[in-house]
Amino acid sequence: MAGIDRLTLESYNHSMPVDQCQVIEKAKRFAYNAYVAESRMIDHEHEISRANVRANLASRGLAASSVMINEVARVDADRIRALAEARLSTTIEGYERHGIEIDDATATSLCFDIMGEVDRMIKQAQVQGPQVPIQNAESLYLPALGRHLGISVEWVRTQIDRRRLVPNRNERPTVIYSVQGDNSRLNLNSTDNSANIVVKSDAELFTKLRDRVKTEVVDEAEQKKIIDAATALEQSQGKPSFAQRYTDFIAVAANHMAVLAPFIPALSEMLRHVLKAT
């Protein structure tokens, strides 16, 4: 935590008038509530991204590899960075809404808080680990997490200064995308190699999924496992158990992900809705 002086921060807090402290507490309560709402969505997106990364690499025979560790670390770093940015944004918004000037001392205090939260999340991620069954996975994971994260005291302070020194900083540009037609896709800086399967309902989705498994998966034992997992997944739609059934399905279907890849976006969207409701 170089560049952050604890004694300076404590002296600053003790010297503030009582009324100012109360206003700051109100701003922090606002920021906390806003952050909780955003963090839930970020965590939901992270769970989906982690599952999709594992499924994609498993389909390429890379389930137990350094590539998997690096990709899991990248997804985990994205989560930490998104949470740090949400924490920073909601705190600044709380200050602005309550008329609190973000002077140099306040900016330093906020920077200290954000970096402390980042350190906590890194330790939490380290405890969870990459969950990849290879030797020394943990020792490879932490450096990869740090490379992808890219957050420092200087970075946080720069983000704070950009928000507090730029006029009209609450205004955000609006971008409207118009996408029409069955199963239309919008690709930004990427190539679309997916199969286009048009599905009108959830029931039809699972019917088409099972039909594709029967057609493309030759091994009867593997075929039965995937179909059974898909049926269990279908029966758990809209229920909290859907998340676990989704994980079970991905695990069973990992060796045939090239066949099932066109269905994953729709299944991920179902998972997203379930996680949002919990």
N, C-alpha and C positions, 0 to 999 in steps of 0.2 A: 504493500500500500504506500509506495513512495510518493512523496509530494503531499500527503495528507497529515496535518498536525492535529492530533487528538486534543491536546491541551488548549489549542486555539479555539477549536470547536466548542469545547465545554465552557470556556470562558465567555464565548459569544452567547451561548444559550442561556447561561445564568444571568447575563447582563440585560436580557430583553425584558421589557415591561410585561406585566401580567396580562394585560389586554392583548398584546401582540402574541403572546404564547397561546392564548385561547383561540385566536384567529388561526394560528398555524395548526393547532390541533383539529379545528374544523376542516381546514384544507387537507390535512392528512387523512381524516376520515373519508372525505369525498374521494381522495386518490385511492385509498384502500378498496372501497367498494367498486370503483371503476376498474381497478387492477384485477380484482378477483374475477369479475365478469370476463375480462380479456384473457386472463391466464387460463381459464377453463377452456376457452376455444382453442388457445394455442396448444394446450396439453392434448386436446382431442385430435387436432391436426397432427401432432407429433406421433401419437399412437398409430394413426393411419399410415403416416409416412414410414415409420419403423417397420410395420407389417408389410408394406408394399416393397420396401428395399429388400427385406429378407426373402420374400416370395420371388422377386425378380432375380436376385443373385442365386438363390437355390435352384431356379429353373435353368441356370447356366452352369450348375455344378460347382458353385463357389460358396456353398453354405459354411464350410469350415476353411476360411482363407483369410489372409491379411486384407484382401479387397473388401470382404464383408466387415471387418473391424473398421477400416477406414470409412466406409459408407455409413455404418451405424454411428461412428463418431461425428461425421458430417451432419447427420440428421439431429443428433443430440445437441451439437453446437448451434444449429439453427434454432432449436427450441430455447436454449439459454439466451442467445442473442435477442430473440423475439420477446422473451419475458423481460429482459433488461430494458429493452426499448419501450415496452409497455409500461413498466414501472416508472421509467423516466418521464414518459409522455403524460401519464395520468397524474404524477406528482406536480409537474409543471402546470398542467391544466388546473389542478386544485389550487395552486398558488395564485394563478391568474384570476380565477373566478372569485377569490376572496381578497383580491387587491393587494397581494403580498409582493413586494418588489424582490426580484431575485438579484440581489447584489452579490459582490464577490464572496462574502462570507457564506451566504446562503447557498451559492453555487458550489462552494467547496464542501459544505455539509452534505448537500445532495449527492455530489460525486462520491463522497465517502460511503454514503448509504448504498448507492447502486453497486459499487465495487464490492462491498461486503456481501450483498445479495448474490452477485456473480460468483464470488468465492464459495458461498454456501451451496449454490447449484452445481458447481464443478465437483465439490466433495460428494454431493448426493449422486451425481452421475457416475463418479468413480466407484461408489459403493455398489450401484446397480450393475456396472460393468457392461461390456459389449455383448455378453451372453453368447459368445462364439466358442465352440468346443475345440480350441487349439491351444497348444502350449504357449505360455507367456502372453496370452491375449490381453491381460490387464496392462502389462508393461508397454504394449503397442498402442493401446487405446488412448491413454492419457495424453501422450504427445500429439496424437492425431486430433484429439479434441481441442487442444490448445492451438494447433495450426489453423483449424477451421473457424475457431471462435473469433480471434482477432479483436478482443476487447481489452482496453487498457485504461488507466486513469486519464491519459491524454485524450483518448477517443471519447470517453464519457464527458469530459469537460468541454470538448469541442461541440458535442451535441447540445449541451446545455447552453453554451454561448450562442450557438446558431438560433436556438429557440428564443432566447431572451433579448437578442440584439437585432433581430430582423422584424420590421413592421409587418402587420397583418399576418402574423404567423399562424393564426388559427384557420386561415383559409386554405382549403385543399383543392387541387384541380379535380374535376369530375370527368371521368372517361367512360363513355357509353359504348358497349359492344353490341351489335345487332347480329345474332346468329340464328339462322332459320333452317328448317328442314329436319328430317329424322336423323338423330344421332350426329348432328353437325359438330365439328370440332374447330377450335381456334388454336393455332400453333404459333407461338412466338419464338423466333430464333431456333426452331427445331424442325425435324422431319417427321412426318406422320407415317409410321409403318404399320399401324394397327389395322385389324380387320373391322369392317363396318357391319355390326349386327344390330338390326333395328328391333327394339323391344317395346311393346306398348304397355305392358303391365308387369308387376313383380312375378305373378304366376307364370307368365310367358317366359320371363327371364330364366327361371329355374327349369322350366320345361326344355328350353333351348340348350341350357347348360348341360342337363342330363343327356339330351340327344347327342350333343357334341362329344361328350365323354364316351358314350356307347359307340360312336363312330370312329373316334380318333385313338382311344386308349385300348390297345390290343390285349394286354394282360387282364384276364377276367377278375383276378383277385384285386388288383389295383383299381380296376373299373368299379367294382362293388364298393370298395372303401370310399372312393371319391363321391359316388352317387349317394351313399349313406350319409356322408358328411354334408353334402349339399342339401339333402332332405332335412337333416337336423337343423341346418342353417335356415332353411325356408320356414320351418315350423316355429323358429324362435324370433321371427320378424317382429320388430316393435317391442321386444322384451329385453330386459337387462342382460339376459343370457346370450343375446345375439353376439356380443363382443367375444365371448369365449368360443362360441360355435364358429365364428369367423376365423379365429386363431386356429382352431382345430382343422377347419377346412383347408386353410392355407398350408398347414403342416402336412396334411395327407396329400394335397395336390401339388406339392413343391416340385416334384420331378416331372410334372406335366404342365408347367406354368405357361409354356409357349402355346399350348392348346387352349388354355383357359384365360389367357391374357385379355381377350376382348370383353370378358365379363367382369374383370376386377374393378374397373371404374364404377360400375353400377353397384357392385357389392360394397365398395368403399363408401359410396354415398349413403347407402343404407346404414352402414356402421357409423358414419358421421352423425346421422339423425338420432340414432340410439344414444350415442355418447353425449350429444347436446341435451338430451332429455333427462339424463341421469345426474 
